């Protein structure tokens, strides 16, 4: 049988560190043992979490163009994918008997007649990889705190400002002389209290205020975003916190506060149920008109309260009947939570597969930490040499201060990335343990939990939720779709034509 090899690393540094060559050599040895004839080797230096993976797609097109079936051989599941979006394309090739996928270290081969146990192992391997990268991404974002503390904005400048470069070619923000006075006038008009946000759209047109990138008129949403942005009076909002920035303000804080007071007063009339938690709030849409399904709290003469799910009728009249929330709870309990299980006879097999995936993530962690340690050592060496240059009067004090600041930021970023990897590893293990807890106790958890816990469980397991004639229509997220009622799934015994795997694209809301 012919084979196509896939070796991947996510960065140029890893490629230079011979990691990709080590993978390739391991795959060649595997093919020799399995008597597989290698047609082509794809060495990818790209992230598996990017929406566009050009080299990966090139490999798929190559396989699709072959006149015969091939084995796609990769070191581990996470070398092929760290998310479920690739599963759709790979499944199409697998079910057409154009491909079988060999994950060497997991000792797993996925092919047209694979049983549900192997498919579940694949899905769980992808899930573990996706979880690790998601946790890493969240922790890496902390590195922006360095510039935030210095009052430096790290994104696109708001309307009324421009992104530019200073004398040292560093990014900065300057006043947009064409729009700044118009922005100030917009604040003044709204502060009069005479206009709603909708009416402000026309006022923006009257004064000629447009967006900077497309020079287009401002809509209601953009105007609200502009009027609530504290950047204009001297502070920037980052993750809900305010920090003084280093740029020239356009308006006074008094003018900004007056606009916020007017906006708050107008909005207070629309918040009747804003602070009441609902299990399905924002999770369901109407199957007929596509509008959001709202939760309506009703109190009977007896004093007992009920929650009804009904169409918001945002697009006009809709014939979708309201339904008691309890009825939907009972449906989900019966169809999902009571059927969610992992048969004891394959539990150990899945646990062993997860251990292999965790080992692969640990190797990734150790390699990443080693690379970062080398980068940190180089940065500290540069900092030491920089001081020597200053003492020898080879550079000026100004040059020294500028370069030292750059190196301190680099060192800070590297240290943050080290902590991010360590934190991601801990979160990764916790998440995997949580999956097994949910599977083993989901039914009881859902019955006894409070609204917030019910909502978290629904978010974890369900997506694409719509309401139709008193019934909830939904998709089960991976890997839970494979774990519902497996005790009665005949595919565990290897029988053909009973594969329950979804072949079409299905968005996932698993935690990142």
N, C-alpha and C positions, 0 to 999 in steps of 0.2 A: 504494500500500500504506500502511496505517496504521502509526503508530509510537508507542511508549511510551518516554519518556526517563528515564534513571536517572542522577542526579548524587549523589555521596556524599562526605562527609567524616567523619572519625572523632571530631571534638571540636567543641564550641561555639566555641572560639577560631578554628579553621580556617573555620567557617561565617561568623564575623564578619569574617574576613580576605578575604572575597569569593571564596575559592577555589571555592565551590560555584556561585556565579553565573558564574564564568569557565567552569566545566565546562558549565553549561547553555547558555551562548551558543555554545560550540563545537559542542555537539550539535545545536542549532537550525540552525547553518550547514551541518552535515553533512546533515541531513534535507532542507534546501533543495536541496543539490547532488544528492541521490539521489532527489528527487521523492517524499519520504515525508511523509504528512500526520500531524501530531502530534495524538494524542488526549489525552494527559495527561503531565504531568511530575512525577516523584517526586524530591523533594530530601530525602535521608536524612542525618541527623546521628546516626550510630550506628556502633559498631565492627562490622566484618565478622567478628570472631573470637568474638563472644559466642554462647552456645548458643541464645539467643532473640533473633531479629531481627524485632521486631514490624512495623516499617515495610516491611522487605523482604518479609515474608510477606503484608502487606496488598497490596503491588504484585502478587505472584503470584496472589492471589485475584482481583484486578481483571482480570488477563490471562485467567485461567481462565474468568471470567464473560463474556468477550466472545464474540460469535457468529462471529467471523472471525479469521483469522491476523493477527498483528501482528509488527512488528520491535521488539525490545527493544534500545535504543541506549544504549551507555555509552562513556565516554571511553577507559578501559583495562580490562583483565581485573581488576586489583586493586580497581577501583571497584565491581565486582559481587561479588567474593568473594576471600577470602584463605585458603580452605580448600576441601576437596572435598565437604563435607556438602551444599552447595547444588547440586552437580552432579546429584544424583539428581532433584530436583524440576525443574530446568531440562531435563534429558534427557527426562523424561516429556512435558513440553510440546513439546519439539523433535521427538520421535518421533511424537507425535500430530499433527504439522504445525500446531500452534497458535502456534508462535513461531519466529522466527529471531533470533539474537543478533548484534548488530553491535558489535564492539570497534573504535572509530574509529582510535585511534593505532596499533594492531597491524595495521590493514588486514585484519581477519579477520572473516568472517561464518560463523557456525555455523548449519546448518539440517538438515532431515530427511535430506537426501542428501549431507551432508558426508562427505568421504573421511577415511580414518584419519590422513592427514598433518595435516589441519586439526584433527581431534580431539586429536591428539598435541600440536599447538601450543597448544591451549587448556589441556590438562592440564599442560604444562610451564610455561605462564604462571601457572596457579594455584599450582603447586609453588614457583616462584620467590617469589611473594608470600607464601605460607605460611612459607617459610623465613626471609624477612626479618623478619616479625612475630614468629616464634618466637625468633629471636636477639635482637630488641629486648626482648621480654618478659623473657628470661633476664637481660639486662644491667640493665634497670630495677630488678630486685629488689635490686640492690646498695644502693639508697637506704635500705634499712632499717638499714644499718650505723650510721647516725648515732645513732638511738635505742638500738640494741643496745649501742653503746659507752657510752651513758649509763646502762645498766642498766634500760631501760624496756621492758617486755613489750608487744608490739603485736598481741596476739591474744586469744582467749577465755581467761579466767582458768581455771586448773585447779580441779578439785573441791577444796573447802576454802577457796577464795577467791571473791571477787565482783568483777566489773567495776563501777567507780563513777566519779564526778567529784569533783575536788578543789575547793578554794575559788575557784580561778581558772577553773573549768569545764573543766579539762583532764582527759583520761581517766587513770584510775589503777586500782589493784587493792587491795582491802582484805580482811581476814580474814572468812570466812563463819563467824560464831559458831555456827551450827547444825551445821556439818559439820566444822570444823577439828579438834576433839578426837577425832572419830570416825576421821578420816584418820590421826591420830597413833596411835590404838589399832590400826588395821589394820597399820601398819608394825611395831608391837610384837608383834602376833600372828605375823606372818610371820617376824620375826627370831628367834622361838623355835625355828624349824627343824622344827616339828611338823606343818606344813601344806604341801600342794602348792598350786599356783595354782588347781587345780580345787576343792580343799577351801576355799580362801579365799572363793569365791563365797558359800558358806553362812555363813562367818564375817562377811562384810559384811552379809548379811541379819540376822544375830543382833544386830549392834550398830546396825542401822538406817541404814547409810550408803547413800545413793542418789545418782543423778546430779542435777545442779542444774536443768538445763533441763526435763527430763521427769519428774523425781522418780521415776525407774525404778530397779529393782535393777541392780547392777553385774554384768556378765558377766566371764568369765575374761580376755578381751582387755583390757577397761577396767581391771581390777585390775592386770594386768601393766604396762600403760602408767602407771598411778598409782605403783606401787611402784618403777618405774625412772626416775621424773621427778625430777631433782635440784632442781627449783624449790622443793620443800618444805623444803630445808635452806639455801637462799639463793643458788643460781645457776640460770641458765636455759640450756637447750641450744638453740642456733640453728645449723642446718646442720652439726651434728656437733661444734660448738665450745661451750665453757662460758664464760659471762660472769656475773659477780656482778650480782645485781639489787638494786633499792632497796626491796624489800618485806619485811614481817615473816616470818621463817621459822616453820614449824610443827613441824619435828623437828630433831634434831641431825644433823650429818654422820656421827657415829659410828653412829647408828641406821641411816641410809641405807646406809652402807658394809657393815654387817652383813647387811642384806637382799640387797645385790648379790652378796656372797660366797656366800650360800646359793643364790641363783638361778643363779649361774654353776656351782656344784658340781652342781646338778640337771641343768643343760642340757648339761654336758660329755659325758654319756653318750649324747647323741643327735646327735653331730656326726661320725660316722664318715667321711662323704665331703664335709663342709662346705667344705674347702679345695681340693678337686679340681675344676678347671674342666671343664665339659662344654659342647659346642657347642649342644646342644638343651635344656640345663637351664632349666626353667620356660617353655619356648616351645610345648610340645605338650600336648594333652589327649587322653584316650581317647575315641574316637568312639562307643563303646558306653555307657559309664557316666559320662563327663564328668570323671573323676578326672585328676589330673596324671600325665603320663608321666615316670617317673624314669629316670636313667641309671645303669646298674649295671656296675661294672668287674669283669671276670672275668680270671683268670690261668690259662692252660693249663699242663699239666705241663712243656711245653717252655719255659715262662717268658714266652711271648708273651702280651700283654694284649689283650683285646677289650672294647668297650663295647656293652652291649645296652640297648635302649629297651623298657621294660615298664610296664604299668599299675601305679600305686601301690596299687590295691585298697583305697583309703581308705573306699569305700562298701560294701566286702564283696567277695566272690568275683566275678571278672570273667574271661571266657573269651578276652579279647584276648591273642593270643600275643606273646611277646617277639620283637624283631627286631634283627639286628645293625645297629649304627649305620652301618657302612660301606655297607650296602645302601641306606640312605636317602640317604647322601651321593651315591652313584652315580645314584639317581633324580633328585635335585635338579640334579646336574651336567648330566644329559641333558635334562631337561624345562625347565630355566630357564637356567642359566648358558651352556650351549652354544648356546642360541637367542637370547640377548639381543644385539640389534644395532640399529644405525641405518643403513639403506641410504644409500650415498654420494649417491644422486641427490636425497635430501631433506635431507641433513645441513645444507647451506647454508641451506635454508629455515628449519629449526629454529633454527639459530644466529642468523639475522636476527631471528626472533621473540623470542628470548631477549634480544638486544641492545635491542629495544624495551621489553621488560619491565624490564630493568636501568635503562634511561633513565628510565622511570616511577618506579622506586624511588629513583633519584638525585634526581629532582624532589621526591619526598616527603621525602627526607632534607634537602635544602636548605631546603625550606619549614619543616620541623620545627625545624631549627637556627636559622633566622631568628626564628621565634616564640619559641624559648627564649632567644635573645640579647636580645630585647626584654623578656621577663620578668625576666631577670637584671639588665638596666639599671634597670628600675623598682625592683627589690628593693634594689639598691645605693643608688639615690637616696633611698629611704625610710630606709635605714640612716644616710645622711649627714644627712638632715633630723632624724632622731631625736637625733643628737648635738647638733645646734643647739638643739633643744628643752631638752635637759638643761642645756646651758651657759647658756641664757636663763632657767633655773629654771622653765620652763613645765611640766615633769613632774618627779616625784621620782626618786631613784636606783633605787628598787624598780621603778617603772613602766618606767624605762629598761632595766634588766637583763632584765625579763620580755620586753619587746618586742624587744630586741636578740637574745635567744635565739631567739625565733620567726623573726626575719628571717634569722639565721645558718642555721637549719635549712632555711628556704626556699631560700636561696642554695646551700646544700650539695646539696639535692635537685635544683635546676635544673642545676647543674654535673654531677651524676651522670647526669641524663637526657641531657645533651649528649654525654657520653662513651659512654653506652649506645647512642645512635643511630650514632655513629661506629664503635663496636665491632661493632654489628649489621650495618652495611654491609660491613665487612671479612669477617665470618663468612658473610654472604650470598653474596658472590662466591666464597669458598672452597668453599662447599657446592655451588654450581652447577658449578664446575669438577670437584668430586668425582663428581657424577652422571655426567658424560661419561667420567671415568676408569673408573668402575664398569662403565658400558655397554661401553666398548671393551676392558676387560681382565678382566671379571668371571670368565670361565671359568678363565683362568690363575691369577687371584688365589685363587679358591676351591680349586683343586687344590693350590696350593703353600703356602697360608697355615696359620698355627698355629690352635689351637682358638679363641683370643680373636678372631682376625680372621674366622674362619668364622662365629662367633656374631654379630659385627657385621654381616657381609654378609647373614646370614639374617634378622636383625632389620630391616634396611633394606628387603629385598625381599619378605618373606613375612609374612602374618598369618593368623589363624583356623586355625592348624595343628592337625590331629587325626591320630591314628594308627588305621588300619583295616586289619586283616588283612595286616600287613606292608607297607602302603603309606602314604605321607604325603599327606594331603589338605590343601589350603592355598588361600589367595587371594593373588594378586600385588598389591602395593601400587602406587598411582599414583605417578609416571607410568610405572613399569616394566612395568605390564600391557600398555601400548600398544607397548612396545619389544621384546617377545619375538617373535622370528622374523618380523619385519616384511618380511624379504626375500621371503617366500612368501605374504604377505598380499595377496590380490587387490584389496582395497579401495583400495590405493594408486592403482590405475588408474581409480578412480571408479565401479566396478561396484556396482549396487544389491544390497541384501539380503545383504551380507557384512560388515556392521559388527560388529567384535569387541568393541565397548565394553560393559562390564558395566552393566546398567540398574538393578540392585537396589542397596540400600545395602551398602557394604563398608567396614568400619573400616580406617583407615590407621595404620601405625606409622612414617610418615615422620618424620624428626627435626624437632622444633619449634624 
